[in-house]
Amino acid sequence: MLNLAKETLGELVWGLLAIVVFVWWIGGPGVTAIVWSGGDKRLAIQFLAAWAAVTTLYLTASWLIRRARRA
């Protein structure tokens, strides 16, 4: 019974993580487009740059962590 609960909770966490990643990848450019169409082009570019920087930092950190685990 405990294993079933752990497995179910694990799948729920992975599902939530998948939703967060999907929202992150769609949300960054989506929010930029909404702000851009609102007329504030400078804020849109700043938001897109911040989104790209955070994404790059995350991907770099995850790559380094994976590489360190394998070593």
C-alpha positions, 0 to 999 in steps of 0.5 A: 500500500505504501509503495502504491502511494509513493508511486502515485505521488511520484507520478503526480509530481512529474505531471505537475512538473510537466505542466510548469515546464509547458507553461514556462515555455509557452508563457514567456513568448506569450506574455511578451506578445501580449505586452508588445501588442499592448504598446509597451515594446521596451517592457516586452523586450526586457521581459523576453530577455529576462525569460531567456536569461533565466531559461539559459541559467536553468538549462546550464545548471541542469546540464552541469548537475547531470554531468557531475552525477555521471562523473 
